[in-house]
Amino acid sequence: MKKPLNYYGYAFDDCKSGYNKKYLKSKKGKKDIKRCKKQNKKYKKHLKKYGFDPSETWNLDSSIAQFTLPRLKYFRDNLHGYPQDFKNIKEWKKTINKIIFALEAVADGYDKISESNIKNQKKEFAKVKIGLELFGKYLINLWD
C-alpha cells in the first residue's frame, strides 16, 4: 500500500520530490514548483476549513480505504469479542481479514487486480467484491 503524503489526500507533498535535478533547474520545472506551492496553500486553507483537502475526493474510494486500513488492522489484532453472527472470535477475524484484503486492493488502486486483467484474475476480483460487501454488512459491528 502506498503511504499517503498528507492526512489521506495528496497536498502538502514536497513539490520537488519526483523530479530530477535537471528538470528542477529548467524553466518548466520552476514553473511546476511554483504552481505546486500555490496549490498546496489552497489545500491547506481547505483542510483547516473543512477538515480535509479536495485532493482526497479525487479517488475517494482509495482515501477511505487508506484511512480505514490501519484502524481495522489494529481492531483485528486487539479484539475482545465478536458479533452474534459468528461462532467464535477466529471466524470473526477471518471475516475481518477478507475486508482488509479488499481495502488493501482499493487503497493500492487495484494495482494487483486491475480492471483490464479481470478475465485472468476473476477469482482475486471476486475476493475484493466479497470483502467490500462484508465491510458494508459488518460496518456497524466494528466496535469493541
N, C-alpha and C positions, 0 to 999 in steps of 0.2 A: 504494500500500500504506500502510495506517495504521501509524504508528510506535507500538510498544508503550510503555506507560507505565513499566514496570519490566521487568527481565530479559525475560521474554516473557509475563508474566501481567499482571494489572491492578491489583494492590495498590500501595500507596505513592504513588498519584497525589495531586495536590493536591486535598484534599477540597472546596476552594472553586471549582475550575475547573468550568466547565459550568453554573454557576448565575449568575443575575443578582443584582445587589447588593440589590435589594428583597427577593428570596427569602431571601438570606443573613441579613437582619435579622429575618425572620419567625420565629415560634416553631418552625414545621416545618423551616425552613432550619437553624436552630441545632441542632435535634434530629438532622437528617441528617448534619451535620458531625460531631457527637459520635459518632454511630453509625459513620461512615466512619473516624474516627481509631481507634476501638476495634477495628474490623475490620482495619485496617492493622497494628496491633500484633500481632494474631493471625497475620496473614500473614507478618509479619517473623520471628516465632518459628518458624513452619513452614519458612520459607526457610532459616533457619540450621540447623534440624534435618535437613531432607530435601533441601535444595539447590534447591527450587522452591516456589512458593506455590500453594495449592489453586486459585486462580482460573485458572491455566494449564490445568487439566483441564476447565474448562467448555466450551471449544472447543479440544480437544487438537489437532485437525487444523490449526487456524489457528496454534496455538503452535508446532507442529513446523515448519510452513511458514515462519513468521517467523524461527525460529531458523536454518533451513537456507538460506533465500534469500541473505543477504549472503555467506555462505561459499561457496555454489555459484557465485555470480556472480564472486567472486574467483578461485575454482578455474578457471572457464571462461576468464577473462582471463589466467591465468598457467599455462597447460598446457605440459607438456614431453613429453607422449606421449599415446597413445591405446590402447584395448583392441584385441585381435586381431580382434574382430568388424567393425572398421572399416577402410576402405581408407586413410584419411588423417585428419589432425587436423581438417580442415574438416568432414568428415562427423560426427566426434565432437562438435564444437562445435554443429552443427545439432541433434543429439540433446539435448545439454545445454540448448539454448535452448528446446526443446519442454518439457523438465522444468521449466525456470524459468517458462515461461508458465503451466503447470498450478499450480505452487506459488504464483505470484502471485495466481491466481484463488482458491485456497484461503485464502491469507493475507488477502485482501480480503473474505472471507466470501461469495464468489461474487456480489459487488455487480454486476459486469459481466455475469455469467452466472447469473442467478437461476433457481432450480428452476421458478418459475411461468412463466418465459419459454422453457422448453426447446423448445417447439414452434417458436418463432420463431428460436431460436438453437441448433439441433441441431448445427450444424457447429462452433460455438465450444465447446459442451459436450463434443463428441466429441474435440476437441483437448485439452481438460483431461483427459479419461479416458485418452487415449493417453499424454500426458505423465506422468501418475501411474503408468501401467503401466511406462513406460520407467524411471521413478525406481526402482520396485521391482526391475526386471530388472537395472539397471546400478548399483545401490547399492554392490555390492562392488567396482566399478571406479572409484569416486570416490576415488582416491588418485593421487599423482603422484610 
